[in-house]
Amino acid sequence: MHEQGETLSGLLWSFAPSGTTTPASLADVPATTDESTRMSKELRRRGFRFVGPTTAYALMQAVGMVNDHVAGCWVRDEVAAAIAGRSTAT
């Protein structure tokens, strides 16, 4: 990837969703999304293994690409502010 001027970070963040939704309950938090499915397919195409759509979505949650904290969660606004700060920094 580096020889082609790419970074893993750039590749992964290219799949960040443009919009956000607020789940009403934990049952509304998805296990996969269209973006995580596309990320998974691209990573597998590049030779990565064990990166299905659910694993890709968990990565998106862990690094702050998505904010799927339920409505009323005490940390939801904090995560939203961090995501907004990242998008203005890039």
C-alpha contacts under 8 A as a table, 3 or more apart, distances in Angstrom:
res1	aa1	res2	aa2	distance
1	M	4	Q	5.25
1	M	5	G	6.48
1	M	6	E	4.98
1	M	7	T	6.17
1	M	8	L	7.44
2	H	5	G	4.92
2	H	6	E	5.03
2	H	7	T	5.96
3	E	6	E	7.34
6	E	10	G	6.87
6	E	11	L	7.31
7	T	10	G	5.17
7	T	11	L	6.29
8	L	11	L	5.07
8	L	12	L	6.12
9	S	12	L	5.21
9	S	13	W	6.05
10	G	13	W	5.26
10	G	14	S	6.08
11	L	14	S	5.26
11	L	15	F	7.35
12	L	15	F	5.79
12	L	16	A	7.47
12	L	39	M	7.08
13	W	16	A	5.19
13	W	65	M	7.42
15	F	35	E	5.64
15	F	36	S	7.30
15	F	38	R	7.54
15	F	39	M	6.20
16	A	35	E	7.02
16	A	60	M	7.57
16	A	65	M	5.53
16	A	66	V	7.35
17	P	20	T	7.36
17	P	35	E	6.63
17	P	65	M	7.34
17	P	66	V	7.27
20	T	66	V	7.19
20	T	67	N	7.10
21	T	67	N	7.95
21	T	68	D	7.14
22	T	67	N	7.92
22	T	68	D	6.26
22	T	69	H	7.08
22	T	70	V	6.00
22	T	71	A	5.94
23	P	26	L	7.02
23	P	28	D	5.22
23	P	29	V	5.84
23	P	68	D	6.38
23	P	69	H	6.93
23	P	70	V	4.81
23	P	71	A	6.17
24	A	28	D	6.34
24	A	70	V	5.54
24	A	71	A	5.48
25	S	28	D	5.37
25	S	29	V	7.14
25	S	70	V	5.64
25	S	71	A	7.31
26	L	29	V	5.34
26	L	70	V	6.58
27	A	30	P	7.85
29	V	68	D	6.37
29	V	70	V	7.78
30	P	33	T	6.87
31	A	54	T	5.54
31	A	57	Y	6.76
31	A	58	A	7.90
32	T	36	S	5.97
32	T	37	T	6.89
32	T	53	P	5.61
32	T	54	T	5.11
32	T	56	A	7.87
32	T	57	Y	5.63
33	T	36	S	5.13
33	T	37	T	6.19
33	T	53	P	7.44
33	T	57	Y	7.05
34	D	37	T	5.12
34	D	38	R	6.25
35	E	38	R	5.12
35	E	39	M	6.07
36	S	39	M	4.93
36	S	40	S	6.00
36	S	53	P	5.04
36	S	54	T	7.20
36	S	56	A	5.22
36	S	57	Y	5.13
36	S	60	M	7.73
37	T	40	S	5.12
37	T	41	K	6.27
37	T	52	G	7.29
37	T	53	P	4.56
37	T	56	A	7.44
38	R	41	K	5.16
38	R	42	E	6.20
38	R	53	P	7.83
39	M	42	E	5.19
39	M	43	L	6.12
39	M	53	P	7.43
39	M	56	A	6.66
40	S	43	L	5.20
40	S	44	R	6.11
40	S	51	V	5.61
40	S	52	G	5.34
40	S	53	P	5.37
40	S	56	A	5.96
41	K	44	R	5.16
41	K	45	R	6.06
41	K	52	G	7.80
42	E	45	R	4.96
42	E	46	R	6.32
43	L	46	R	5.07
43	L	47	G	6.50
43	L	48	F	5.33
43	L	49	R	7.83
43	L	51	V	7.21
44	R	47	G	5.03
44	R	48	F	4.75
44	R	49	R	6.06
44	R	51	V	7.06
45	R	48	F	7.32
48	F	51	V	6.88
50	F	55	T	7.79
51	V	54	T	7.78
51	V	55	T	5.50
51	V	56	A	5.98
52	G	55	T	5.36
52	G	56	A	6.15
53	P	56	A	4.96
53	P	57	Y	6.07
54	T	57	Y	5.07
54	T	58	A	6.21
55	T	58	A	5.02
55	T	59	L	6.29
56	A	59	L	5.07
56	A	60	M	6.31
57	Y	60	M	4.87
57	Y	61	Q	6.25
58	A	61	Q	5.04
58	A	62	A	6.11
59	L	62	A	4.99
59	L	63	V	6.19
60	M	63	V	5.55
60	M	64	G	6.12
60	M	65	M	4.91
60	M	66	V	5.98
61	Q	64	G	5.32
61	Q	65	M	6.06
61	Q	66	V	5.42
61	Q	67	N	6.86
61	Q	68	D	7.56
62	A	65	M	7.77
64	G	67	N	6.56
64	G	79	V	7.30
64	G	82	A	7.98
64	G	83	I	6.50
65	M	83	I	7.17
67	N	76	R	7.00
67	N	79	V	6.47
67	N	80	A	6.57
68	D	76	R	7.86
69	H	73	C	6.13
69	H	75	V	7.40
69	H	76	R	5.38
70	V	73	C	5.54
70	V	76	R	7.25
71	A	76	R	7.47
72	G	76	R	7.45
73	C	76	R	5.48
74	W	77	D	7.29
75	V	78	E	5.21
75	V	79	V	6.28
76	R	79	V	5.30
76	R	80	A	6.19
77	D	80	A	4.94
77	D	81	A	6.15
78	E	81	A	5.19
78	E	82	A	6.33
79	V	82	A	5.04
79	V	83	I	6.16
80	A	83	I	5.14
80	A	84	A	6.10
81	A	84	A	5.03
81	A	85	G	6.07
82	A	85	G	5.04
82	A	86	R	6.25
83	I	86	R	5.12
83	I	87	S	6.30
84	A	87	S	5.20
84	A	88	T	6.37
85	G	88	T	5.32
85	G	89	A	6.22
86	R	89	A	5.02
86	R	90	T	6.48
87	S	90	T	5.53
